[in-house]
Amino acid sequence: MAENNLLWRLVGSSYDGMFLTDSVGTVVYCNDSYLRISGLQREQITGRNIADLVKEGEIPDACSPDVIAHKKPMTKVINYYHGVSALVTSTPIFDEQGNLVRVFSNVRDITQLIQLKEQLGEYSRRLRQAERASREDNKLIAVSKEMEAVVRTATRVACFSSPVLIQGESGVGKDMLARYIHDCSDVSESRPFVQINCSAIPETLLESELFGYEAGAFTGASSKGKIGLLELADNGTFFLDEIGEMPLALQVKMLQVLQTNTIFHVGGTKKIALNTRIIAATNSDLEKLMAAGRFRQDLYYRLNVIPIRIPPLRERKADLLALMLYFLEKNNRRFNLNLKLSPRVIEVLSSYSWPGNVRELNNVIENMMIMTENTTTIEERNIPQYITQAVKQPLFIATPDYFESYDLNEIIPAVEREVIRKAIAEFGTLRNVARHLGIDLSTLVRKKRRYNL
């Protein structure tokens, strides 16, 4: 008797609603939680038939009548009239002869869960909108014949899973073209686009970032292991930026990925199958790297199935005005401005060689917009000084006639400064610049500080 009393006290104090009917559906018991969830009073339902309560509109729905009819458990989501949603599971109870004697129902309030699900759906919708807006804010501009050819090729190859190798100087938009290829493919809406810059991650970490690792694979590894970026890109696109910076040891593993579509975790023995489209990009001359023994020839040919070269901005001047106006419009929206470019500004910017390509142009437009005050027109005075000087000055040629004296103490630093400046504009990351200049990174940082670059 004491155990039965304890059991009923437990049922009565349960946070979930509970109610019990007999074999024909008459309500014989309900706890306080059920009254709270359903919004009913005890006297409304006790002794009443559950089917009649539904028929007369006292409650919107119930599982018990179906359980009585089919002698099987049943679960439903019921939205009660006062705004509470509940997950109701009703279970038949039989005696020793197999006769139905009771139907027990558990009623769990899932209102907050549904609200969270709706919020998650709204957040997902907003995220998709933000992604679409981001893509629109990073669209390809193709006015020149050269870029039209690039876009045609990219659109064509998007429908195929073959590897693509994008080559071009720093800042021409190789990452944007890779994203464009993914977006034009059949899997773009639901499949991942994952990218990594091979020059931005230390060599000691790059392998584990790409391939993932098993628990305890190396000192400092997570006890749970970690999935790699290649796995995250499964059924989607994996973009390897600055592939020329990938260490030779990892190049062997990437070749295996391309040949077998499988990977192994660092420290693992289980083969993991992938269905990932590989796009690689570089601003390096891979043929020179191959000749120097720094890039594998077999990997080059495996990646170079679909080669695409993006020409530098100086080779497609027809795109310049369209790009200027595009960046102007984008930043007008971003900063809530209404600025325009004066004809003189367009003339000066069109005369510049843009060694930093589209990235440099974007940054210059943004800089001019921020520095323009008390007017709606960007004028020549708002153009960065280094551009106006470059446009007015002749091409830098290190001859004695260029300098005012023959003093090597003046000439050599001037030449060195110009070479470093152009290398920074050309190759982007300091690591890249140092490699092309043939000096170590610390020396480059010291000279960059010395020349105020």
DRENLUMVO-404615 format. One line per 5 residues: their letters; for each residue x, y, z of C-alpha. Coordinates in steps of 0.5 Angstrom, whole numbers. Example, Ala and Ser with C-alpha at 12.3 -4.5 7.8 and 13.67 -1.06 7.14 Angstrom:
! residues 2
as	25 -9 16 | 27 -2 14;
This chain:
! residues 453
maenn	0 0 0 | 6 5 2 | 9 3 -5 | 2 5 -9 | 2 11 -5;
llwrl	9 13 -7 | 8 12 -14 | 1 16 -14 | 5 22 -11 | 11 21 -16;
vgssy	5 21 -22 | 2 27 -19 | 8 31 -18 | 11 30 -25 | 12 36 -29;
dgmfl	9 32 -35 | 2 31 -36 | -1 24 -35 | -8 22 -35 | -11 15 -35;
tdsvg	-18 13 -38 | -21 6 -38 | -22 1 -43 | -28 5 -47 | -25 12 -46;
tvvyc	-28 15 -39 | -23 19 -36 | -21 16 -29 | -15 20 -27 | -11 26 -29;
ndsyl	-5 30 -25 | -4 37 -24 | 1 38 -30 | -4 36 -35 | -9 41 -33;
risgl	-4 46 -33 | -2 44 -40 | -9 43 -43 | -12 49 -40 | -18 45 -37;
qreqi	-21 44 -30 | -21 37 -27 | -29 37 -26 | -29 38 -34 | -26 32 -36;
tgrni	-26 27 -30 | -32 22 -31 | -32 24 -38 | -31 20 -45 | -25 23 -48;
adlvk	-28 22 -55 | -34 26 -53 | -29 31 -50 | -26 32 -57 | -33 31 -61;
egeip	-36 37 -57 | -30 41 -57 | -27 41 -50 | -20 39 -53 | -18 39 -60;
dacsp	-15 32 -61 | -13 26 -57 | -10 19 -58 | -14 15 -53 | -20 14 -58;
dviah	-15 11 -63 | -11 7 -58 | -18 4 -56 | -20 2 -63 | -13 -1 -65;
kkpmt	-10 -3 -59 | -3 0 -61 | 1 6 -58 | 0 12 -61 | 4 19 -61;
kviny	1 26 -63 | 3 33 -63 | -4 37 -60 | -4 44 -60 | -9 46 -54;
yhgvs	-14 52 -55 | -10 57 -50 | -3 56 -54 | 0 51 -51 | 3 45 -56;
alvts	4 38 -53 | 7 31 -55 | 2 26 -53 | 4 19 -53 | -2 14 -51;
tpifd	0 7 -49 | -5 1 -48 | -5 -3 -42 | -8 -10 -42 | -9 -15 -37;
eqgnl	-7 -22 -36 | -12 -25 -41 | -10 -20 -46 | -16 -15 -45 | -15 -8 -45;
vrvfs	-16 -5 -39 | -13 2 -39 | -10 7 -43 | -4 11 -40 | -3 18 -44;
nvrdi	4 22 -42 | 3 29 -44 | 10 33 -45 | 9 41 -46 | 14 42 -53;
tqliq	11 50 -54 | 18 52 -52 | 21 47 -57 | 17 49 -63 | 18 56 -61;
lkeql	26 55 -62 | 25 51 -68 | 21 57 -71 | 27 61 -69 | 32 57 -72;
geysr	28 57 -78 | 28 64 -78 | 35 65 -77 | 37 60 -82 | 32 64 -87;
rlrqa	36 70 -85 | 43 67 -86 | 41 65 -93 | 39 72 -94 | 45 74 -92;
erasr	49 69 -96 | 46 71 -102 | 47 79 -101 | 54 77 -99 | 55 74 -106;
ednkl	51 79 -109 | 56 84 -106 | 62 80 -108 | 60 79 -116 | 64 78 -122;
iavsk	64 84 -126 | 66 82 -133 | 65 88 -138 | 72 86 -142 | 73 81 -147;
emeav	78 78 -143 | 73 77 -137 | 67 75 -141 | 72 69 -143 | 73 67 -136;
vrtat	66 67 -134 | 64 63 -140 | 69 58 -138 | 67 58 -130 | 60 57 -132;
rvacf	61 51 -137 | 66 48 -132 | 61 49 -126 | 57 43 -128 | 62 38 -128;
sspvl	66 35 -122 | 73 36 -125 | 79 39 -121 | 80 47 -123 | 86 51 -122;
iqges	85 58 -122 | 92 62 -123 | 93 70 -123 | 96 75 -119 | 94 77 -112;
gvgkd	88 81 -112 | 85 79 -118 | 79 75 -115 | 81 68 -115 | 77 66 -109;
mlary	71 70 -112 | 71 66 -118 | 72 59 -114 | 65 61 -110 | 62 63 -117;
ihdcs	64 56 -120 | 61 53 -113 | 54 58 -114 | 53 56 -121 | 53 48 -119;
dvses	47 44 -118 | 49 43 -111 | 50 50 -109 | 44 51 -105 | 45 45 -100;
rpfvq	52 43 -100 | 58 46 -97 | 63 51 -100 | 70 50 -95 | 76 54 -96;
incsa	83 54 -94 | 89 59 -95 | 95 54 -95 | 100 60 -94 | 96 63 -88;
ipetl	97 56 -83 | 103 54 -80 | 106 48 -84 | 106 44 -77 | 98 45 -77;
lesel	96 45 -84 | 96 37 -84 | 91 36 -78 | 87 42 -81 | 86 39 -88;
fgyea	85 32 -86 | 83 32 -79 | 86 27 -73 | 84 22 -68 | 84 22 -61;
gaftg	91 23 -58 | 94 23 -65 | 100 28 -63 | 101 32 -57 | 96 37 -55;
asskg	91 34 -60 | 84 34 -57 | 81 28 -53 | 75 27 -58 | 79 28 -64;
kigll	77 33 -70 | 74 33 -77 | 78 36 -82 | 76 41 -87 | 76 36 -93;
eladn	71 32 -89 | 67 38 -88 | 67 40 -95 | 64 33 -97 | 59 33 -102;
gtffl	61 40 -104 | 67 44 -106 | 73 45 -103 | 78 51 -105 | 85 51 -104;
deige	88 58 -104 | 95 59 -105 | 96 52 -107 | 104 53 -109 | 105 54 -101;
mplal	103 47 -99 | 109 43 -97 | 111 38 -101 | 110 32 -96 | 102 35 -96;
qvkml	102 35 -104 | 103 27 -104 | 97 27 -99 | 93 32 -104 | 95 28 -110;
qvlqt	92 21 -106 | 86 25 -105 | 85 27 -112 | 86 20 -115 | 82 16 -110;
ntifh	77 21 -107 | 79 18 -100 | 83 21 -94 | 86 18 -87 | 85 22 -81;
vggtk	92 24 -78 | 94 18 -73 | 88 14 -76 | 87 7 -80 | 80 8 -83;
kialn	79 10 -90 | 74 16 -91 | 71 16 -97 | 69 23 -100 | 65 26 -106;
triia	68 33 -106 | 70 38 -112 | 77 41 -111 | 78 48 -114 | 86 50 -113;
atnsd	88 57 -114 | 95 61 -114 | 99 67 -116 | 105 63 -116 | 108 60 -123;
leklm	107 53 -121 | 112 51 -127 | 118 55 -124 | 116 52 -118 | 116 45 -121;
aagrf	123 46 -124 | 126 48 -117 | 123 42 -114 | 118 46 -110 | 112 43 -113;
rqdly	110 36 -115 | 109 35 -123 | 104 30 -122 | 100 34 -117 | 100 40 -122;
yrlnv	97 36 -128 | 92 33 -123 | 90 40 -121 | 90 43 -128 | 85 39 -131;
ipiri	81 45 -132 | 86 51 -132 | 83 58 -132 | 87 65 -132 | 85 71 -129;
pplre	88 77 -132 | 91 83 -128 | 87 89 -128 | 92 93 -132 | 90 88 -138;
rkadl	83 89 -138 | 82 96 -137 | 75 96 -140 | 73 93 -133 | 76 99 -129;
lalml	70 104 -130 | 65 98 -128 | 69 96 -122 | 69 103 -120 | 62 104 -120;
yflek	60 97 -117 | 65 99 -111 | 62 106 -110 | 55 103 -110 | 56 97 -105;
nnrrf	60 102 -100 | 54 107 -101 | 49 102 -99 | 54 100 -93 | 56 107 -90;
nlnlk	49 110 -92 | 52 115 -97 | 50 118 -103 | 57 119 -106 | 59 120 -114;
lsprv	66 120 -117 | 68 126 -121 | 70 125 -128 | 77 127 -126 | 78 122 -121;
ievls	75 117 -126 | 81 119 -131 | 86 119 -125 | 84 112 -123 | 84 109 -130;
syswp	91 112 -131 | 94 108 -125 | 97 101 -127 | 93 97 -120 | 99 93 -118;
gnvre	94 90 -113 | 89 89 -118 | 81 89 -116 | 83 88 -108 | 87 95 -109;
lnnvi	81 98 -113 | 76 96 -108 | 80 99 -102 | 82 105 -105 | 75 107 -107;
enmmi	73 105 -100 | 78 110 -97 | 76 116 -102 | 69 115 -99 | 71 115 -92;
mtent	76 121 -93 | 71 125 -97 | 67 131 -93 | 62 136 -94 | 61 134 -101;
ttiee	57 129 -105 | 63 128 -110 | 69 125 -109 | 75 130 -112 | 82 129 -114;
rnipq	84 131 -107 | 81 125 -104 | 85 120 -108 | 91 117 -104 | 97 121 -105;
yitqa	101 115 -108 | 97 114 -114 | 97 121 -116 | 104 121 -115 | 105 114 -119;
vkqpl	100 117 -125 | 104 123 -125 | 111 120 -125 | 115 116 -131 | 116 109 -130;
fiatp	121 107 -124 | 128 105 -128 | 134 105 -124 | 139 108 -128 | 144 114 -126;
dyfes	139 119 -130 | 133 118 -125 | 137 120 -119 | 140 127 -117 | 147 124 -115;
ydlne	151 118 -116 | 151 116 -109 | 150 109 -108 | 148 111 -100 | 142 114 -103;
iipav	140 110 -110 | 141 103 -107 | 135 104 -101 | 131 108 -106 | 131 102 -111;
erevi	130 97 -105 | 124 101 -103 | 121 101 -109 | 122 93 -110 | 119 92 -104;
rkaia	113 96 -105 | 112 93 -111 | 113 86 -109 | 108 87 -103 | 103 90 -108;
efgtl	104 84 -112 | 104 78 -108 | 100 80 -102 | 102 76 -96 | 109 78 -93;
rnvar	111 71 -93 | 110 70 -100 | 113 77 -101 | 119 75 -97 | 120 68 -101;
hlgid	120 72 -108 | 125 77 -105 | 129 72 -103 | 130 74 -96 | 127 71 -89;
lstlv	121 74 -86 | 124 78 -80 | 129 82 -85 | 123 84 -89 | 119 86 -83;
rkkrr	125 90 -81 | 126 93 -88 | 118 95 -89 | 118 98 -82 | 125 102 -84;
ynl	122 105 -91 | 115 106 -88 | 111 101 -92;
